[in-house]
Amino acid sequence: MTLRWGIVTAGRISHDFVNAFNSYPNKEDQEIVAVAARNKGRAADFAKTHGIPKVFDSYEAMAKSNDIDVAYIGSLNSEHYELSILFLENGKHVLCEKPFCLNAKQTRSVISLAKKKKLFVMEAVWTRFSPAYIELEKDIQNGKLGDIKFIEADFGIVSPDDRSTHIKEFGGGAILDVGVYVLQLPQFVWKQDPKRITTVGSLYDSGVDLAETIILEYEGGKRAVLNIHTQQEFWNKATIYGTKGRVTLEQPFHFPHIVIDVDGTTKEYPLHSSKLPYNFTNSPGLVYQALEVARCIRAGLIESPRMTHDESMGLALLEDIIRRQLGVHFDADDKEYPW
């Protein structure tokens, strides 16, 4: 049976997701059948661009319809919780863009509702489905790097003034905008929570974080040093250091197409082509998470073994701690959530 996707919001990341999906040659039995946005004209333009047959003028209408099975949520950070809950309550599976929610309390609520409803839900950390990361995980498990002692990763961009990164009411800030990518790397490698977290950084006038350096310390002297910036372009690569050598994930490290292996050889992971341009680097790779969602749903799973609920909770708790250390506070932090 065909798995039917609905796209929630018609913004830039939604464009890239749909473009990656539609241009991929082997999606198996799934398709994008609907899009919803608060501005129906914008949704209609989006549908025309991508050949999507049905347009909804409200998220509620799409959530309550029988036209879709799974929702891709590409909205502002501040809307992730509300929209995830809306679609889960109406019996739809959910793939929600990162950050999953504004804080750990909201994240726990979404996951709890999905479990109650026996529905699939996943934070869209597309990195985990990169062919480069899948091969790297095998190398780590096989001991190719030896005992991994140190990780460094940088993610710096110049965020335009029209980006929600600057705006507190939209759930902006460096840690929620790009921080998940650096935080997920040591989680991916070491499969454990840090025992100590140290953060230094600076804030926008709006009260959200502009940039930070994070040091994560783990058992056995392991350490990760992570740099994030929203007003400075970095060389966005990461290096993993083990007792047998190092591996470098070239820019963009969060979905690399080039990796420098332990022996110094270069590995390449080409991406499929598309007729339409993308907004973000290596966005063709967004399709791999859609393939994983379909695989899990057909297998009767409510979470992906490659991006589990526990891992999303771990990331949310880290993000909360880092925000507190910098003095970033959202109104959502003062509220309690059901389930």
C-alpha positions in Angstrom: 0.0 0.0 0.0 1.3 3.5 -0.9 2.5 5.6 2.0 1.1 9.1 1.5 3.1 12.1 2.8 1.7 15.5 3.7 4.0 18.5 3.8 3.5 20.9 6.7 4.5 24.4 5.7 5.9 25.6 2.4 9.3 27.0 3.4 12.8 26.5 2.3 13.5 23.2 4.1 10.2 21.8 3.0 11.2 22.7 -0.6 14.5 20.8 -0.2 12.8 17.8 1.3 10.2 17.5 -1.4 12.8 18.2 -4.1 15.1 15.4 -2.7 12.2 13.0 -2.4 10.7 13.6 -5.9 14.0 13.5 -7.7 15.2 10.3 -6.0 15.0 7.4 -8.5 13.8 4.6 -6.2 11.4 5.7 -3.5 9.5 2.4 -3.5 5.8 2.7 -2.8 5.4 6.2 -1.2 4.5 9.6 -2.6 3.8 13.2 -1.5 0.2 13.9 -2.0 -0.6 17.1 0.0 0.8 20.4 1.3 -0.6 22.7 3.9 0.3 26.3 4.9 -1.4 29.2 6.6 -1.2 31.1 3.4 -3.1 29.0 0.8 -1.6 31.0 -2.1 1.9 30.1 -1.0 0.9 26.5 -0.5 -0.7 26.5 -4.0 2.5 27.8 -5.5 4.5 25.2 -3.7 2.2 22.5 -4.9 2.5 23.7 -8.5 6.3 23.7 -8.3 6.5 20.2 -7.0 3.5 18.6 -8.7 1.6 18.0 -5.4 -2.1 17.2 -6.1 -3.8 18.5 -3.0 -3.6 21.8 -1.1 -4.9 22.5 2.3 -5.4 26.1 3.7 -4.9 24.9 7.3 -2.8 22.4 9.2 -5.9 21.2 11.1 -7.7 20.4 7.8 -4.9 18.2 6.6 -4.4 16.6 10.0 -8.1 15.6 10.1 -8.2 14.4 6.5 -7.9 10.8 5.3 -5.6 11.9 2.5 -2.2 11.4 4.3 -0.5 8.8 6.5 2.6 10.7 7.6 3.4 14.4 8.1 6.7 16.1 7.4 6.9 19.2 9.7 9.2 21.9 8.4 7.8 24.8 10.3 9.4 27.3 12.7 11.0 25.8 15.8 8.4 27.4 18.0 5.6 25.4 16.2 7.2 22.0 16.2 5.5 20.9 19.4 2.0 22.1 18.6 2.1 20.7 15.1 3.5 17.3 16.1 0.8 17.0 18.7 -1.9 18.0 16.2 -0.9 15.3 13.7 -0.3 12.6 16.2 -3.7 13.2 17.9 -5.3 12.8 14.5 -3.6 9.4 13.9 -0.8 10.5 11.6 2.9 9.5 11.8 5.3 12.4 12.1 8.8 13.3 10.9 9.6 16.6 12.5 12.5 18.8 11.6 15.2 19.5 14.2 15.1 20.7 16.9 12.4 18.3 17.8 10.9 20.9 20.2 12.0 23.9 22.2 12.9 21.9 25.2 13.0 18.5 26.8 9.6 18.7 28.4 7.9 19.3 25.0 10.0 16.5 23.5 9.0 14.1 26.2 5.4 15.0 25.7 5.5 14.3 21.9 7.2 11.0 22.3 4.8 9.9 25.1 1.8 10.7 22.9 3.3 8.8 19.9 3.8 5.8 22.2 0.3 6.1 23.5 -1.1 6.3 20.0 1.3 3.6 18.6 2.4 6.0 15.9 5.9 6.5 14.4 7.6 9.8 15.3 11.2 10.9 14.6 13.3 14.0 14.8 14.6 14.7 11.4 18.3 14.4 12.1 19.1 13.4 8.5 22.7 13.1 9.3 22.1 9.6 10.8 21.0 8.3 7.4 24.0 9.6 5.5 25.8 6.7 3.7 29.0 8.2 5.1 27.8 8.0 8.7 26.5 4.4 8.2 29.9 3.3 6.9 31.6 5.2 9.7 29.6 3.5 12.3 30.6 0.1 11.0 34.3 1.2 11.1 33.9 2.4 14.7 32.2 -0.9 15.7 34.9 -2.9 14.0 37.7 -1.1 15.9 39.2 0.6 12.8 39.8 3.8 14.7 40.8 2.1 18.0 39.6 3.8 21.2 38.1 7.2 20.3 39.4 9.9 22.6 38.6 13.2 21.0 36.1 14.8 18.7 36.1 18.3 17.2 33.4 19.8 15.1 32.6 23.3 13.8 29.3 24.7 12.3 29.3 28.3 11.5 27.1 30.2 9.1 26.1 33.8 8.5 22.4 33.8 9.2 20.5 36.5 7.2 18.3 39.0 9.0 15.2 37.4 7.7 16.0 34.0 9.3 14.2 33.0 12.5 17.6 32.3 14.1 17.6 35.8 15.5 14.1 35.8 16.9 13.2 34.5 20.3 9.5 34.1 19.7 10.3 31.8 16.8 12.5 29.5 18.9 15.7 31.0 17.4 19.3 30.8 18.5 22.4 29.0 17.5 22.0 25.8 19.6 18.5 25.1 18.2 19.3 26.2 14.7 22.5 24.4 14.0 23.7 23.1 17.3 21.9 19.7 16.9 24.5 18.8 14.2 27.5 19.2 16.4 25.8 17.7 19.5 24.6 14.6 17.7 28.2 13.6 16.6 29.6 12.6 20.0 26.3 11.0 20.8 26.6 9.0 17.6 30.2 8.0 18.3 30.1 7.3 22.1 26.5 6.3 22.6 26.4 7.9 26.1 25.7 11.1 27.9 28.5 13.5 28.9 29.4 13.7 32.6 30.3 17.4 32.3 29.1 20.2 30.0 30.8 23.6 29.8 29.5 26.4 27.5 30.7 29.9 26.7 29.1 32.1 24.2 27.3 35.3 23.3 23.7 36.4 22.7 21.7 38.5 20.3 19.9 41.5 21.7 16.7 39.4 21.4 18.1 37.1 24.1 18.9 34.0 22.1 22.4 32.6 21.5 24.5 34.0 18.6 27.5 31.7 19.1 29.0 29.3 21.5 31.8 26.9 22.2 30.8 23.7 24.0 33.1 21.2 25.8 31.6 17.8 26.5 33.5 15.5 28.9 32.9 11.8 29.1 34.0 8.8 31.1 37.6 7.7 30.4 38.9 11.2 29.6 37.0 11.4 26.3 36.2 14.9 25.2 34.4 16.8 22.4 35.0 20.4 21.6 32.2 21.9 19.5 32.0 25.4 18.0 28.7 27.0 16.7 28.2 30.4 15.1 25.4 32.2 13.3 27.3 35.3 12.2 30.6 33.7 11.0 31.3 31.2 8.2 33.4 28.3 9.5 35.1 25.5 7.7 32.3 23.1 8.7 34.1 19.8 9.1 34.6 17.4 11.9 37.5 15.1 13.0 37.2 12.0 15.1 40.5 11.0 16.8 41.1 7.4 17.9 44.2 5.5 19.1 44.6 4.0 15.6 44.2 7.3 13.6 41.6 9.9 12.7 38.7 10.3 10.3 37.8 13.7 8.9 34.2 14.4 7.7 34.7 17.2 5.1 32.4 20.1 4.8 29.5 19.8 5.4 30.3 17.3 8.1 26.7 16.8 9.0 26.0 15.2 5.6 29.4 14.8 4.0 30.0 13.6 0.4 33.8 13.4 1.1 35.5 11.6 4.0 39.2 11.3 4.7 39.7 7.8 6.1 42.1 6.5 8.8 44.7 5.5 6.1 44.5 8.9 4.4 42.4 7.7 1.5 39.5 9.8 0.2 36.0 8.3 0.2 33.3 9.9 -1.9 29.6 9.5 -1.5 27.8 11.1 -4.5 24.3 12.4 -4.3 21.5 12.2 -6.9 20.8 15.1 -9.2 17.7 17.3 -9.4 16.2 19.7 -12.0 15.3 22.2 -9.2 17.9 24.1 -7.1 18.3 23.5 -3.4 18.4 26.0 -0.6 20.9 24.1 1.6 24.1 22.2 0.9 23.8 18.5 0.1 20.0 18.5 0.5 19.5 15.6 -1.9 20.4 13.5 1.1 17.2 14.5 2.9 15.5 11.6 1.0 17.3 9.0 3.1 15.3 9.8 6.2 12.1 9.5 4.2 13.2 6.0 3.2 13.9 5.2 6.8 10.5 6.5 7.9 8.7 4.3 5.3 10.8 1.3 6.3 10.0 1.7 10.0 6.3 2.3 9.5 6.0 -0.8 7.3 7.9 -2.8 9.9 5.4 -1.7 12.6 8.1 0.4 14.5 7.3 3.6 16.3 10.9 4.8 16.3 14.0 4.4 14.2 16.9 2.4 15.6 19.2 4.9 13.9 17.6 8.0 15.5 15.8 6.8 18.6 13.5 8.5 21.0 16.1 8.3 23.7 18.6 10.0 21.5 16.2 12.9 20.8 15.6 13.2 24.5 19.3 13.2 25.1 19.8 16.0 22.6 16.9 18.0 24.1 18.3 17.7 27.6 21.7 18.9 26.3 20.2 21.8 24.5 18.3 22.8 27.7 21.6 22.7 29.8 23.5 24.7 27.2 20.7 27.4 27.0 20.7 27.6 30.8 24.4 28.1 30.9 24.1 30.9 28.4 21.1 32.5 30.0 18.6 31.7 27.2 15.1 31.2 28.4 11.8 30.6 26.5 8.3 31.0 27.9 7.8 27.3 27.0 10.4 26.4 29.7 7.9 27.6 32.4 5.0 25.4 31.2 4.1 21.8 31.9 3.0 19.4 29.1 0.7 16.4 29.1 1.3 12.7 28.6 
